[in-house]
Amino acid sequence: MRKIKYKKGRKVQPTLLEYTGTHTHTKTETQLFVYDNHELTECEDFEVDALASNVDWSRINWLNVHGLNSVSTIQKIGAFLSVDNFMMADILNTTKRTKLDEYHEVLFFSIKSLLPVEHSDNIAAEQISFLLKKNMLVSFQEKRSDFFTHLRERLRTHSGIVREKGADYLLFLMLDAIMENFYITIENEEDKVEELINQSKLNSNPKILEQIEKHRDNYNFLKRSIIPLRDSLYAIKSIKDDNVFNSIEAQNFTFFERLHQKSLELLEQIDYDMTTLESASNYYFALQSHKMNEVMKTLTVVSVFFMPLTFIVGVYGMNFDNMPELHWQYGYFIILAVMLVLLLGMIYYFKKKKWY
């Protein structure tokens, strides 16, 4: 089970901005898209000092940030959007759960993106955060990845309706792309669990049980990541008529409702898979118990076969003078024959009763 660890320094200094993730060597890079239905401007290796001169509030602006090591760069973005310091701290603190908040007309959304690690049973987690204000969306990624490659291509080629919609619709598309990774991760887990169940039917290696517990931890981790996402999306869905999230247009709330439905589907699938995994665990223990019962049954049958023979041997092992059979010329062979007939008779009887 993965445990969340918090730094004590944050409790003492709540305004301290510090990146707490694992990608500490990733260089902070920014990319700016400014577009509308007729025109697109793309700036690679964008310098955040030039935000004021490049952002066009009459058009849609998307600033994508790769790498969170440059705290000064993150602070400049926050200062440009007049974002409160606690939101900036949540962007840099990757130990926090999925969160949705709106303060001073700035919508903050953070989400965990999960993907399976190649050649491993582990799951890689990355926090992706968003700031939405009017016609501007800022996305923060811990490292460079291809989550939004297809969105960039759609912007460049004017595919679909993305350039006809606002920044809130772009946020929906990004959240949808991240949630697709949950499906990929769950499908990968299901393939491994299916293989694990097949292995458990062929052998009783204790390592199979260890792998079952590992995948159970993975499913619990997935569930812990999706539940707060479901709650955040439900918050958008449930208060769409209360004018709480001013950064989201009324006609676009329906798209976030779809994401909420996806989160419910993901949780239902995880519950089903965990039930399957529990069945695999029960099957493993049942198989172990069955094998143990078969062994005990065999040992019991063998013991019963030799009980009368042991009795006969014990009788003739007593040191009494008046035992006529001891003086028979063929007494030894007669007793052996009696023991053999008795043994064969018991074997035949047990076989007829299907006791072994």
DOFI-455569 format. One line per 5 residues: number of its first residue (from 0); for each residue x, y, z of C-alpha. Coordinates in steps of 0.02 Angstrom, whole numbers, plus 50000, padded with zeros to 5 digits. Last residue first. Layout:
NUM> X:Y:Z  ...
This chain:
355> 49545:47825:49867  49386:47791:49965  49297:47735:49809  49195:47605:49908  49251:47469:49786
350> 49430:47530:49797  49425:47527:49987  49357:47348:49983  49487:47288:49856  49629:47367:49955
345> 49561:47290:50115  49554:47118:50036  49729:47135:49967  49795:47178:50140  49702:47035:50224
340> 49763:46912:50092  49942:46973:50117  49930:46962:50307  49857:46787:50298  49995:46734:50178
335> 50129:46807:50292  50049:46714:50440  50051:46550:50343  50230:46577:50287  50291:46598:50467
330> 50186:46453:50531  50256:46329:50405  50339:46212:50529  50223:46262:50668  50312:46290:50833
325> 50273:46476:50850  50093:46440:50808  50072:46345:50972  50096:46502:51081  50110:46440:51261
320> 50279:46514:51309  50221:46696:51294  50344:46828:51233  50230:46942:51133  50290:46984:50956
315> 50160:46870:50882  50021:46983:50939  50114:47141:50887  50144:47076:50711  49959:47036:50696
310> 49912:47210:50758  50035:47293:50640  49956:47200:50496  49785:47255:50556  49844:47441:50558
305> 49944:47431:50397  49804:47465:50274  49728:47596:50390  49892:47694:50388  49899:47689:50198
300> 49721:47754:50188  49759:47895:50313  49916:47946:50219  49820:47954:50055  49679:48055:50133
295> 49802:48174:50216  49886:48205:50048  49719:48230:49961  49663:48348:50099  49822:48450:50078
290> 49794:48461:49892  49616:48519:49920  49672:48649:50046  49801:48718:49926  49672:48723:49787
285> 49548:48811:49901  49683:48936:49950  49723:48974:49768  49539:48980:49721  49505:49104:49861
280> 49646:49216:49796  49582:49203:49618  49406:49243:49678  49474:49396:49767  49557:49448:49605
275> 49391:49430:49514  49307:49535:49648  49446:49664:49630  49414:49665:49443  49228:49699:49470
270> 49264:49839:49593  49391:49913:49471  49264:49907:49330  49134:49995:49437  49262:50128:49484
265> 49307:50158:49302  49125:50168:49249  49091:50296:49386  49241:50399:49328  49175:50392:49150
260> 49006:50456:49207  49092:50603:49290  49187:50637:49129  49022:50642:49037  48956:50768:49163
255> 49110:50872:49124  49052:50881:48943  48877:50932:48997  48949:51081:49091  49003:51155:48924
250> 48841:51249:48885  48853:51344:49049  49028:51408:49016  49161:51357:49142  49270:51492:49222
245> 49123:51552:49327  49124:51393:49429  48999:51441:49563  48858:51505:49453  48733:51398:49550
240> 48663:51306:49399  48818:51199:49370  48820:51151:49554  48798:50962:49539  48903:50927:49385
235> 49055:51028:49438  49051:50950:49612  49023:50780:49533  49184:50805:49435  49277:50839:49596
230> 49200:50689:49684  49242:50573:49539  49421:50636:49539  49429:50607:49727  49373:50426:49697
225> 49489:50396:49548  49658:50403:49635  49610:50299:49786  49531:50172:49670  49688:50158:49567
220> 49791:50133:49725  49670:50000:49785  49685:49914:49616  49875:49918:49627  49871:49849:49804
215> 49764:49704:49744  49889:49680:49604  50029:49659:49731  49923:49542:49839  49894:49429:49689
210> 50079:49435:49649  50122:49376:49825  49994:49236:49809  50076:49180:49647  50245:49182:49734
205> 50181:49041:49846  50196:48921:49697  50043:48810:49691  50047:48761:49507  49936:48747:49354
200> 49774:48829:49410  49868:48974:49493  49957:49007:49329  49792:49035:49238  49735:49155:49374
195> 49898:49252:49358  49879:49267:49170  49705:49339:49197  49775:49456:49330  49909:49518:49211
190> 49784:49553:49072  49666:49639:49195  49806:49750:49260  49848:49807:49084  49665:49844:49051
185> 49657:49945:49211  49811:50046:49162  49747:50081:48986  49576:50131:49053  49657:50246:49180
180> 49762:50321:49040  49601:50369:48951  49565:50477:49104  49713:50586:49057  49645:50615:48882
175> 49472:50658:48953  49550:50782:49074  49641:50863:48927  49483:50870:48820  49384:50948:48964
170> 49518:51079:48992  49510:51123:48807  49322:51145:48828  49357:51264:48973  49476:51363:48863
165> 49337:51407:48743  49265:51320:48591  49283:51348:48404  49465:51295:48405  49419:51128:48485
160> 49277:51096:48363  49352:50951:48266  49515:50963:48172  49594:51135:48146  49756:51054:48085
155> 49868:51140:48213  49741:51131:48354  49699:50950:48318  49884:50910:48312  49913:50992:48481
150> 49767:50894:48551  49839:50730:48485  50003:50765:48575  49913:50799:48739  49965:50648:48843
145> 50130:50628:48749  50249:50660:48893  50374:50789:48954  50391:50787:49142  50302:50849:49299
140> 50161:50923:49197  50079:51092:49229  49936:51150:49117  49888:51334:49100  49721:51381:49022
135> 49678:51558:48969  49517:51630:48901  49441:51675:49070  49552:51595:49201  49590:51410:49208
130> 49739:51341:49304  49776:51157:49279  49879:51026:49369  49952:50860:49315  50020:50742:49448
125> 50114:50591:49385  50096:50411:49443  50186:50258:49375  50104:50091:49415  50208:49941:49466
120> 50192:49762:49404  50348:49780:49296  50411:49750:49119  50345:49921:49066  50273:50030:49204
115> 50084:50047:49195  50011:50223:49178  49926:50338:49302  49889:50524:49284  49841:50601:49450
110> 49732:50757:49438  49743:50938:49491  49611:51070:49452  49619:51254:49497  49488:51377:49431
105> 49538:51559:49444  49399:51687:49464  49468:51745:49633  49467:51569:49702  49403:51408:49625
100> 49452:51235:49687  49460:51057:49626  49580:50928:49698  49651:50758:49660  49752:50705:49812
95> 49907:50797:49872  50079:50715:49869  50130:50811:49712  50160:50973:49806  50215:51093:49668
90> 50040:51128:49601  49967:51132:49777  50095:51265:49826  50041:51372:49678  49861:51358:49738
85> 49912:51410:49914  50001:51563:49842  49846:51640:49768  49842:51660:49579  49850:51835:49507
80> 49863:51762:49330  50031:51846:49296  50089:51815:49475  50051:51630:49460  50148:51618:49297
75> 50294:51709:49376  50289:51594:49527  50296:51439:49418  50450:51508:49329  50532:51550:49497
70> 50498:51374:49559  50601:51301:49418  50591:51116:49459  50413:51094:49396  50446:51010:49228
65> 50345:51032:49069  50230:51185:49066  50091:51207:48937  50019:51380:48910  49854:51378:48816
60> 49778:51544:48763  49608:51566:48681  49577:51733:48596  49520:51905:48657  49638:51888:48805
55> 49789:51886:48689  49941:51825:48784  50104:51870:48696  50156:52038:48772  50105:52000:48951
50> 50175:51824:48944  50349:51877:48888  50434:51841:49055  50363:51665:49038  50490:51626:48903
45> 50422:51509:48770  50526:51364:48710  50401:51337:48570  50277:51474:48526  50123:51427:48423
40> 50004:51554:48346  49841:51491:48273  49713:51586:48168  49533:51576:48109  49431:51489:48244
35> 49539:51559:48382  49715:51527:48439  49861:51566:48553  49968:51415:48595  50114:51434:48715
30> 50249:51308:48761  50350:51305:48921  50504:51210:48979  50564:51170:49156  50711:51051:49150
25> 50681:50881:49226  50813:50833:49355  50698:50829:49506  50570:50714:49428  50526:50632:49594
20> 50398:50756:49658  50403:50876:49807  50430:51041:49716  50445:51180:49845  50348:51339:49872
15> 50346:51392:50055  50186:51485:50102  50132:51352:50229  50293:51370:50328  50278:51266:50488
10> 50157:51138:50417  50251:51135:50253  50415:51102:50343  50344:50942:50415  50353:50862:50243
5> 50206:50751:50201  50213:50567:50161  50069:50480:50076  50075:50292:50095  50070:50169:49950
0> 50000:50000:50000
